[in-house]
Amino acid sequence: YNGIQFTGDSVTVENNFIDNFCLTTDDGGGIYTYAGDQSIVYANRVIRNNLVINAVGRFEGVESYYYEPYGKAAGIYLDDFSNHTIVANNTVVNGQWAGIFLHNASDNVIKNNAVFSCATQLLMEQSAPVIRNTSVIENSFYAKTVQQQLIYYKTYADDDPRLVGAFNYNYYAKPSTDDAVVVIDKDYNGGREKISLKLPGWQTSYHQDSASYESDKHNVLLEEFPFK
């Protein structure tokens, strides 16, 4: 199942190499944490300087929905109500679901991580509670193929992505100028739409990532990243 799982206060998960996880049970992570109760407020939690590769996942292990016929394993997974966690200076490589996944998790910092060749490099999913006070800064997100997403925000609640938190100073690398940087998936009554935005659209419409930049040169992307 999970490579490393933790809870509580004053926890540091540091300098680990995690390879091939969620081989039997699905919907987990290389590094996973879960609060489970909105009243719990954590303090002094850090996930840093880890290398997490090859998120496998096992579709049969959790009776996943038929429309998600793939292994749901995230490199770093902040699950329900996880809060006050700093995720910094980690490298996450290869997975058919998410590199870093925030699920109904608020008051967290995602900083200076490199995520490469996952189905989605940063996945955010919310229903109740919605995601708030999240900083996504100075990260590098690399999509290796046109099918892979950089940032995917899925909401089952009528909510504005601008309220999630602050995105800035990030680097987005993708194979083509036609590829979206952010996908906003509104899956609720009155929504039911999916919006794909290139970086200028994300900056203009949602006032995020004003100082971030992107590359559309796939060969440069592969040369920059140490794991192919």
C-alpha positions as CSV (number, residue, x, y, z in Angstrom):
1,Y,0.0,0.0,0.0
2,N,1.6,3.3,1.0
3,G,5.4,3.6,1.0
4,I,5.4,5.9,4.1
5,Q,2.3,6.9,6.0
6,F,2.2,9.4,8.9
7,T,-0.1,11.5,11.0
8,G,0.3,13.8,14.0
9,D,2.4,16.9,14.8
10,S,6.1,17.5,14.5
11,V,6.8,15.0,11.8
12,T,9.6,15.2,9.2
13,V,9.7,12.8,6.3
14,E,13.1,13.4,4.7
15,N,15.8,11.9,2.4
16,N,13.9,8.8,1.4
17,F,14.0,6.8,-1.8
18,I,10.6,5.3,-2.6
19,D,10.1,3.1,-5.7
20,N,7.1,1.0,-6.8
21,F,4.2,1.3,-4.3
22,C,0.5,0.6,-4.1
23,L,1.1,-2.8,-5.8
24,T,-1.7,-4.5,-3.9
25,T,-4.1,-1.8,-2.6
26,D,-5.0,1.3,-4.6
27,D,-5.7,4.9,-3.8
28,G,-2.5,5.6,-1.8
29,G,0.8,7.2,-2.1
30,G,4.6,6.9,-1.9
31,I,4.3,9.4,1.0
32,Y,0.7,9.6,2.4
33,T,-1.0,11.5,5.2
34,Y,-4.6,11.7,6.3
35,A,-6.4,13.6,9.1
36,G,-10.0,12.4,8.6
37,D,-11.5,15.1,10.8
38,Q,-11.8,18.8,10.0
39,S,-11.4,19.8,13.7
40,I,-7.8,18.5,13.8
41,V,-5.2,21.2,13.3
42,Y,-1.7,20.0,12.8
43,A,1.7,21.8,13.3
44,N,5.3,21.4,12.2
45,R,4.9,18.8,9.4
46,V,7.5,18.6,6.7
47,I,8.0,16.3,3.6
48,R,11.3,17.2,2.0
49,N,14.2,16.0,-0.1
50,N,12.6,12.7,-1.0
51,L,12.8,10.9,-4.3
52,V,9.6,9.1,-5.2
53,I,9.4,7.1,-8.5
54,N,7.2,4.6,-10.3
55,A,3.7,5.0,-8.7
56,V,2.0,1.8,-9.8
57,G,-1.4,1.5,-8.2
58,R,-3.7,-1.5,-8.6
59,F,-7.1,-0.9,-10.1
60,E,-8.5,-4.2,-8.7
61,G,-7.3,-3.5,-5.2
62,V,-9.9,-0.9,-4.3
63,E,-12.9,-1.6,-6.7
64,S,-12.3,1.7,-8.5
65,Y,-14.9,3.3,-10.7
66,Y,-15.2,1.9,-14.2
67,Y,-14.3,5.3,-15.6
68,E,-11.0,5.3,-13.8
69,P,-9.5,2.0,-15.0
70,Y,-6.0,2.7,-13.9
71,G,-3.8,2.5,-10.9
72,K,-4.5,5.4,-8.5
73,A,-1.2,5.9,-6.8
74,A,0.2,9.4,-6.1
75,G,3.8,10.2,-5.4
76,I,2.9,12.5,-2.5
77,Y,-0.7,12.4,-1.2
78,L,-2.2,14.8,1.2
79,D,-5.6,13.3,1.8
80,D,-8.8,14.4,3.6
81,F,-8.3,17.4,6.0
82,S,-4.5,17.2,5.9
83,N,-3.2,20.6,6.9
84,H,-0.1,22.6,7.8
85,T,2.2,20.4,5.9
86,I,5.2,21.7,3.9
87,V,6.1,19.7,0.8
88,A,9.4,20.9,-0.4
89,N,12.4,20.0,-2.6
90,N,11.0,16.6,-3.5
91,T,11.3,14.8,-6.9
92,V,8.4,12.7,-8.1
93,V,8.8,10.7,-11.4
94,N,6.4,8.4,-13.3
95,G,2.9,7.5,-12.5
96,Q,-0.5,7.0,-14.2
97,W,-2.4,9.1,-11.8
98,A,-0.9,12.0,-9.8
99,G,2.6,13.3,-8.9
100,I,1.4,15.4,-6.0
101,F,-2.3,15.1,-4.9
102,L,-4.2,17.4,-2.6
103,H,-7.6,16.0,-1.7
104,N,-9.8,18.2,0.4
105,A,-6.6,19.5,2.1
106,S,-6.0,23.1,3.1
107,D,-3.3,25.3,4.7
108,N,-0.4,23.5,3.0
109,V,2.7,24.6,1.1
110,I,4.0,23.0,-2.1
111,K,7.4,24.5,-2.8
112,N,10.3,23.8,-5.0
113,N,9.4,20.3,-6.1
114,A,10.1,18.7,-9.4
115,V,7.4,16.4,-10.9
116,F,7.9,14.6,-14.1
117,S,5.9,12.2,-16.3
118,C,2.8,11.6,-14.2
119,A,-0.7,11.5,-15.7
120,T,-1.2,14.7,-13.8
121,Q,1.8,16.5,-12.1
122,L,-0.4,18.3,-9.6
123,L,-3.9,17.1,-9.0
124,M,-6.3,18.9,-6.7
125,E,-9.7,17.5,-5.9
126,Q,-12.3,18.9,-3.6
127,S,-15.8,18.3,-2.4
128,A,-16.2,19.1,1.3
129,P,-14.3,20.9,2.6
130,V,-12.9,22.9,-0.3
131,I,-9.2,23.6,-0.6
132,R,-8.0,26.9,0.9
133,N,-4.8,28.7,1.9
134,T,-2.5,26.6,-0.3
135,S,0.8,27.9,-1.6
136,V,2.2,26.4,-4.9
137,I,5.4,28.2,-5.5
138,E,8.8,27.6,-7.2
139,N,7.9,24.2,-8.5
140,S,8.8,22.6,-11.8
141,F,6.1,20.5,-13.5
142,Y,7.1,18.5,-16.6
143,A,4.6,16.7,-18.9
144,K,6.4,14.2,-21.0
145,T,3.5,13.5,-23.4
146,V,0.6,15.5,-24.8
147,Q,-1.8,13.2,-22.8
148,Q,-0.3,14.2,-19.5
149,Q,-1.6,17.2,-17.5
150,L,0.3,19.7,-15.6
151,I,-2.3,21.0,-13.1
152,Y,-5.7,19.5,-12.9
153,Y,-8.3,21.0,-10.5
154,K,-11.5,19.0,-10.1
155,T,-14.3,20.3,-7.9
156,Y,-17.5,18.7,-6.9
157,A,-18.5,22.0,-5.2
158,D,-19.5,25.3,-6.8
159,D,-16.2,27.1,-6.0
160,D,-13.7,29.6,-7.5
161,P,-10.2,28.3,-8.2
162,R,-8.8,31.7,-7.2
163,L,-9.8,30.9,-3.6
164,V,-7.7,27.8,-3.4
165,G,-4.5,29.8,-2.7
166,A,-1.5,31.3,-4.4
167,F,0.4,29.9,-7.4
168,N,3.5,31.7,-8.5
169,Y,7.2,31.3,-9.7
170,N,6.4,27.9,-11.1
171,Y,7.9,26.4,-14.3
172,Y,5.7,24.5,-16.6
173,A,7.2,22.3,-19.3
174,K,5.0,20.6,-22.0
175,P,5.5,19.1,-25.4
176,S,3.5,21.6,-27.4
177,T,2.3,25.2,-27.3
178,D,-1.2,23.8,-27.8
179,D,-1.2,22.0,-24.5
180,A,-3.0,23.4,-21.4
181,V,-1.2,24.4,-18.3
182,V,-4.3,24.2,-16.1
183,V,-7.5,22.1,-16.5
184,I,-10.5,23.2,-14.4
185,D,-13.1,20.5,-14.1
186,K,-16.4,21.6,-12.7
187,D,-18.3,18.5,-11.8
188,Y,-21.4,19.8,-10.0
189,N,-25.0,20.8,-10.8
190,G,-24.9,24.1,-12.6
191,G,-21.2,23.5,-13.6
192,R,-20.6,20.4,-15.7
193,E,-17.9,21.9,-17.8
194,K,-14.2,21.4,-18.3
195,I,-12.0,24.4,-19.0
196,S,-8.4,24.0,-20.4
197,L,-6.2,27.1,-20.0
198,K,-2.8,27.9,-21.3
199,L,-0.6,30.0,-19.0
200,P,-1.7,33.4,-20.2
201,G,-5.4,32.4,-19.8
202,W,-4.7,31.1,-16.3
203,Q,-2.9,34.4,-15.4
204,T,-5.5,36.7,-16.9
205,S,-8.7,34.9,-15.9
206,Y,-7.7,33.7,-12.4
207,H,-4.8,36.0,-11.5
208,Q,-2.4,33.2,-10.7
209,D,1.2,32.4,-11.7
210,S,1.9,36.0,-12.7
211,A,5.7,35.4,-12.4
212,S,5.7,31.8,-13.7
213,Y,6.9,30.7,-17.1
214,E,6.8,27.8,-19.4
215,S,8.7,25.8,-22.0
216,D,7.2,24.2,-25.1
217,K,10.4,22.6,-26.3
218,H,10.1,18.9,-25.5
219,N,13.7,18.1,-26.4
220,V,14.9,20.8,-23.9
221,L,12.5,19.4,-21.3
222,L,14.1,16.0,-21.5
223,E,17.6,17.4,-21.4
224,E,16.8,19.4,-18.3
225,F,15.3,16.6,-16.3
226,P,17.6,13.9,-14.9
227,F,15.1,11.0,-15.1
228,K,14.0,9.9,-18.5
